[in-house]
Amino acid sequence: MESRTEISSLGEFGLIEHLTKNIELQNASSIVGVGDDAAVIDHFGKQTVITTDLLIEGVHFDLAYTPLKHLGYKSVIVNISDIYAMNALPTQITLSLGISNRFSLEAIDEFYEGVYAACEKYAVDLIGGDTASSQKGFIISVTAIGEVSPDRFVKRSTARKGDLICCSGDLGGAYLGLVFLEREKKIFLESPQVKPDLEDQKYVIGRLLKPEARKDIIDFLGDSEITPTSMMDISDGLSSEILHICRQSELGCVIYEEKIPISEETRNAAFQFELDPTACALSGGEDYELLFTMSQNDHEKLLLNEQISVIGFMTEPEKGQKIITKGGNTFDITAQGWNAFR
Amino acid sequence: MESRTEISSLGEFGLIEHLTKNIELQNASSIVGVGDDAAVIDHFGKQTVITTDLLIEGVHFDLAYTPLKHLGYKSVIVNISDIYAMNALPTQITLSLGISNRFSLEAIDEFYEGVYAACEKYAVDLIGGDTASSQKGFIISVTAIGEVSPDRFVKRSTARKGDLICCSGDLGGAYLGLVFLEREKKIFLESPQVKPDLEDQKYVIGRLLKPEARKDIIDFLGDSEITPTSMMDISDGLSSEILHICRQSELGCVIYEEKIPISEETRNAAFQFELDPTACALSGGEDYELLFTMSQNDHEKLLLNEQISVIGFMTEPEKGQKIITKGGNTFDITAQGWNAFR
């Protein structure tokens, strides 16, 4: 039997000490970490980039099928993905948790294992936070801090007419992972003896439960001397994000359905669930890929990186936001992309 | 009748736009504010200080007697108080909210009124955040960012033997405000027709519901060229905080009961509730005053500021952490200070 340690047996300061005692700061910019009123960082000569996310049980995640270690990992990833999306490098995070008494210390340790795994992989320091008891549900608030050379950050509002629209990795997988796990949960609740076969859907489940942040793309863009003209990460689905860039840059766009990167595994999963893979990519969300625009002059530099797809281009605002389907039809892009196809 | 606008009628992006559209950035260091993947700040030549707090309804606040505007104000104050406690100046905050559907847009507006009032008073910019729906209860996560000249921050761990222990303002009031409001809530639930007389307890209620951060003390210390050797804010009660400084500085201390600053209003309230005012100051918490140590050589400089009390001094660690009562008895300071008096 697994042991269960009540968090109340440690108290708040005991818990913080337990969770943070092995931290070794990796970044020279981390001057003061956990254990004081505040942390101190020194991005001397650089600008500091800050983002924050609040994740609430039952709204953003379902512990019925989300291992706590994966949840800890993902909580870090979704935040540092926003830092990369500014063309910056993440250097520190703070982490606050609201914990209900149904959680044991062992459960919280598992969550932190995932947090520390992500911190190690992306060379980010955990420098502060807060722990509180919650009356109901698990609450996670992460703030990520990064650095960027002065004025090298990339906003959403600075795309230019004629720029290429590019997208990293492939889209729609995380959404299909969610559809699959929601179905399995329903089956399990009805017939607990049925064991789900997760092997078939390993790719899409992995896309949902263990996303990565695209540091490699930011590194590639830097090495290739490509400065995106605008950039953001894809957390809400391609449609919603491209509309943000168009609105904030006051431009139109055209994207081509056939250019939207969708993996074979995602297509197969969509087929099984009778869903349109393009709709999943446009509206699914949670893929944490990067969406960016860049000058057409840099097009050749992309040829070396098969992780980047050119999916369209920016137009004058009067032309609106359009998607051209494989069949050659043109539709307006809407925040829920599949509506255009109904 | 007050109007009620459902938040769902705006959607997440509509809500963010509504809440943040009037923001005018006040700090030159706020380069990019709300509306992108992340905010950008430029503390060029300064170090950046970060702190975060998670406030959960039913755990940290009770909306039965906490006006939302006050709650918004206090959410900012408790965080920037931590920045001041590092001897730094707060410059930005991020704010994330988890909102259940029992909240109307008007209620959230009221909360933000308090947030913006605090931001304006302390010249802090709101530069980012997240809004989420919560299944139950109101959840507030604030991260505050500040700046300090290189290596001028003040930690908890650097007090020295012989240093004076100083405390700003007065203590115990917020706790008595809480005791009073909890009693009134109980009376109201039993007999809704009884109207509480708040006037008598105005001071202690104000200490609880509308605390201020002690910017004035930080300014005074700077102007007087006093560099505290250690500092923190008093959020959990004087006993708990002094023990943090002793533990992290590896020292003992002596404090004098008669030197602990307690206002007349707090003494009167304690008397009414048959509580020991000293116990309220030692263990009450939420006063958000500053506790700091400094060299005895700077003692004279304090004479000009009646908002600062010298309450004791640091000793070698072997001497332990002691309080000397008005009657001349010596007790160990414990995290729940009143235990020493039982």
Interface residues (C-beta under 8 A of the other chain):
Chain A: I31 V32 G35 D36 D37 A38 A39 V40 I41 D42 H43 F44 G45 Q47 T48 V49 I50 T51 T52 D53 L54 L55 I56 E57 G58 V59 H60 D82 I83 A85 M86 A88 Q92 T94 S96 L97 G98 I127 G128 G129 D130 T131 A132 S133 S134 Q135 K136 G137 I139 S141 T143 A144 I145 G146 V148 P150 F153 K155 R156 S157 M231 M232 D233 Q248
Chain B: I31 V32 G35 D36 D37 A38 A39 V40 I41 D42 H43 F44 G45 Q47 T48 V49 I50 T51 T52 D53 L54 L55 I56 E57 G58 V59 H60 D82 I83 A85 M86 A88 Q92 T94 S96 L97 G98 I127 G128 G129 D130 T131 A132 S133 S134 Q135 K136 G137 I139 S141 T143 A144 I145 G146 V148 P150 F153 K155 R156 S157 M231 M232 D233 Q248
